[in-house]
Amino acid sequence: MNAIVTVVGNDKVGIIAKVSAFLAERDINIEDISQTVLSGNFVMMMMVNLSSCSKALEEIKKELVSLGDTLNVSISLMHEKVFSAMHRI
């Protein structure tokens, strides 16, 4: 199962490292990643594969929100199909 992780907030050292470590600890593979910094604002999107993760999607979502709070950024996770449907023209 694929999902989209988005991270948005003020840029600072360690955001990518901490989010990547979080995912690796839960056997979530990063399939694709894009990140940029716009006027000091950090923006990252990742396509992740959760097929090896033993936790439920909702539990991962809650843990990512908590991680975002500690990093002072907004982190969200949504199923790839939901993301695609939302962005279909």
Secondary structure, DSSP 8 states (H G I E B T S, - for coil): -EEEEEEEEE--TTHHHHHHHHHHHTT-EEEEEEEEEETTEEEEEEEEE-TT--S-HHHHHHHHHHHHHHHTEEEEEEEHHHHHHHT--
